[in-house]
Amino acid sequence: MKALVTGAAGFIGSYLVETLKNRDYEVTCLTRKSSDLKWIEHLDLKYITCDLSDIESHADEIEGFDYIFHLAGVTKALNERDFFHANAECTEKLVRVAAERGAGLRRFVYLSSLAAIGPSRNGKPVREESPALPVSHYGRSKLAGEKAVLVYRGSCPVTIIRPPAVYGPRDTDFYVMFKMIKKGIFPFWGRCLYSLLYVEDLVNGIVLAAESEGAEGKTFFLSDDMVYTNEVIATEISEAVGSKVIKIRVPQSLLPFLAFLGQKIDKKGIINADRMNDFRYANWTCDSGKAKDELGFCPRITLREGVKWTADWYIIHRWL
């Protein structure tokens, strides 16, 4: 089997590439000249070097693949325009080329996000049929990417995957929380509920959906089927990194100020104005029952295991 992976050099993409290679796929990575390949450079891979915004000029190179996994996108950007360019416009270009030039393509998998649907509004985990009410530029741009993909489902076999927050070794977003808790700080602005998924479980679910004939044309949430409070997550991390934390209460009215400071420190960091739009909502949970029933999806890694492995990796690699 031949697979093309976009976003292969990133956190989730690097795990997907490793998994595909372990399953004897011939893998080609679509990367930019500026991509840091440190997580995948040890693997026997082929490369197409181009920016997705210029994918039309590389259309001939998109032919002959059995699977296309589109993971490239941005989770942090300076403005709404950048989000929509990367997550919607470039997605539309790629799926259009795949539909036009991908004769024999078995599946085009688009990695979306729970953010495309938004938080739960009724206290229950959102499902695939829940109305899409994203609350951030990121979420709206991922929803636009989904809509672009579905336009071509009549001429291209597509599947959409929506994970919640994903964590594991190599991740730089959750790392911020690990770093704060290692220093004994737990910012708290009220009780929040989250669905989570360890990166290897996500990747296994992505491959399962790609290879399942019954997943064509469908959308699936993937999670570990548990609901965690922010306090439980903080406790697991504190135990894994061996530190005691002090809960620092932060009024929600201060969130915009924190976003301002975060962007001053790191313009593309996780603490930014757009992410604060998500933090204002207390229930970010999703139901992966459809994936369990139709795909046989079965996450294996518990929060305690995943957090411990992640913390150990951060420590070994001197991130903590």
N, C-alpha and C positions, 0 to 999 in steps of 0.2 A: 504494500500500500504506500502511496505517495501522499504526503501531507505538506501543506503550506501553512506556516504559523506567523502571524503578525504579532508584534509585541513580545517576541521570543526572548529578548534580553532582559525583560522585566521580571518582577517577583513571581507572578503566577505563570507567565509564559515560559520561564526557565524550567519550572517544574513540569509543565506540560510537555516540553521538548524532551526532557529526560524520560518521562513516562512513555511517550511515543517511540523513542529509540529502544526502550526496554521491550516494547511490543513488536519490534522489528519493522517499524515504519521507516521509510526513506523520508527524511525531514529536510525541508527547505525553509529557511528563515528569511522573512522580508524585514530588513533592518535599514536604518539610516546610517550615513557615514559617521555620524556622531554617537552611535549606539555603543554603550559599554558592554562588551561581550564576556565579561569575566565569569559569569555563572555558566556559560555554555561553551566556552572556547575549547574545553577538553573533549567535546563530543564530535563525532564524525557527522558534520552537517554541510548542507549546501546553502548558499546565500544569494538573495536578490537584494541589491543595494539601491534603494530608492525611497523617496518620501511618498507617503500614500496620496498626497495631494497631486502627485504626478504619475499616478498608477496607470493612467491611460497610455502613456508612452512606453510602458512595460507590459502591455496587454499580452503580447506573444509569450511572455514568460509565465503567464498565469495558466496556460493550457497544460493539460495532462495530469492534473492533481485529482486524487480520489476524495480528499478532504481539504477544506480550508477552515482554519481556526482563526477567527478575527478577534484578537485580544488587545490590539493596540488601541490606545486612547489616552486621555488625560483625566486624572482625578483632581488635579490642582491646576489652576490657571489664573491669570491676572484679571480676566474680564470675561463677560458672557460670550463675546465673539470668539475668543480662543477655544472655549468649551465646545461651541457648536461647530466650529471648523474641524476640530480633531474628532469629535465623537459622532457627529451627524453627517457633515459634508463628505469627509474622507470615507466614512462607512458606506455612504451611498455610491461613491465612485468605485469602491472595491467590489461591492456586491453587483453593481451593474456590469463591470468587466467580467466577473465570475459568471453571470448569467449569459453574457454574450459569447464568452470564449471558453467556458468551462464544460465543454461536451464531456460527458462521462463522470462529472462531479457527483459524488454520492451524498455529500452534505457540506453546507456552509453553516458553520456555527458562530454565532455572534454572542460574545460575552457582554451582557448588559449588567444591571445592578438593581438591588432592591430600591435604590434611590430613584429609579425611573418610575416607580409606583408611588413612593413616598411612605411616610409613617402610617401606622395603624390609626384610624380615626374612631374606632369603636371598641378598642381594647382587645380585639382578637387579631391573631397573626393574619397578615394579608395573604390572599390567594391569587392565583393566576387571573381569575375573573374579577378581582377587585378593581374599582375605578382608579385610573392613573391620576394621582394628584401630587406630583413632585413639588418639593419646596425649595429647591436650589437650582442654580444654573447647571450644575453638574447633572442633577437628576433629570432636568428637562432636556438636556442635550443627549443623555443616554436614551430617553424615551423617543426623541427624534431619530436616533440611530435605529431603534427597534422598528419604527414606522418605515424607515427607508428600506430596511431589510425585508419587511413583509410585503412591500410593493412588488418585490420580485419573486414571491414564493410560488407563483404560477410557472415560472421559467427556471427557477433555481431551488433545489431542495434545502430549505433553511430550517434551523433550530435556534431558539433564543434561550440563553441561560441567565437567570437572575440570582446571583448570590447575595447574601447579606455581607456584613463585615468579615473579611478573610484575614487570617493571621498565620504566622509561621516564620521559620528562619528566612532571612533575606528581606523581610518586610520592613519598610521604613516608616509606615504610618503608625502601626501599633507600637513600634519601637519608641515613639514619643512617650506613650503611657508607661512602658516598661522603665524608661529612663527617669521619669518623674517619680515613680513609685520606688525605684532603687534609691532615690534621694530622700525618700520618706514623705513624699507629697502626693496627696490624692485630691485633686480639685473636685468639688461636689456641688452641683447646683440643683439637686433634687433626685429622687429615685427614678431611674430610667430602666427600660427593658430592652434587651437586644437578642437577636438571633446571631449566631456566629458559625463559622465553618473553617476547619483547619485546611490549609492549602492543598495537602495531598488528597483529602477527601473531595475537595472541589474538582481537582484535575481528574480524578477517577470518574466523577460524575459527568464531566464534560466529554470524556472519551466514550462513556457508556451511552450518553445521549446521541453522540455522533454516529455510533455504530448501530443504533437501534432503528430499524425501519419504521417503527411506530411513532418515533419522535419527529418525523418530518413534518414541517409546517407548524410545529407546536412550540410553546413557551413553558419553561419549568423554573420554579424556585428550587434552590438547593440550600439546605442548612443541616445542622446536626440534630434538628428536631427538639432542641432544648430552648428554654427562655431563661436568660440570665439577667440579674440586676447589675447595675454598674458597681455596686458594692461587692457582689460575689466575684466579679471579674477582677476587681482590685485586690481582693483577698487572695485569690489564686496566684496573681502575679507577685504579690508581696511574699508569699510563701516560697515561690519558685526562685526569687532573687535574694531571699534571705534578709529582708528588711522589714521594719515596722513602719507603718505609715500613719500620718496625721491627716485626718479629714479636714480639708480647708473649704469651708462653705463659701461659695461664690454666687452672689445674687445674679439672677438672669439679666438684670439690667446692666451688669458689667460685661456681658458677653461681647457686645460690639467693641468695647474698649480693649478686651483681650485680643480680639481679632485684629484690631489696629496695631497693637504691639507685636502680635505674631507676624504680621506682614512686614513690619519694619525690620524684624530680626531675620526673617526668611520669606522672601516674596512668594515662593512656591511651596511653602511648608503647609502642614496639615491644619495649623491654627490660622485661619483666614476668614474673611467676611462671608464667603459663600458657605464654608463648612459650618459656620455659626448658625446659619439658617436651619441646618439639620439638627444642631444641638438644642434648638428651642423646643423640639418635640421629644416626648418621653417614651414612645413605643415604636421601636424599629425591629419588628418581628415579622417573620414570614412562615408559611406552612409549606413544607416540602412533601406533603402527602401524595400529590399527583406523581412526583418523580419516583416515590417509593412504589406506588401501585402500578404505574405504567412502564417504568424502566428497571425496577428492582434496585433502585438506588439505596445503598445502606452505608451511611457514614460510620467509620470505625474508631475515630480518634476522639476521646473525651476531652473536655476543656482542661482538666488537670494534666493529662498527658501532653496535650498540645502546647499548653503554656510552659510546662517544664522543659520540653524539648526546645521550644523557642528561646526561653531564657538561657538555657545551657549554650545554645548556639551563639547568642549575643555575647555571652561571657567568654567563650572560647575564641571568638573573633574580635574580642576587645572592643565591642560596641558598648558594653556595660563595665 
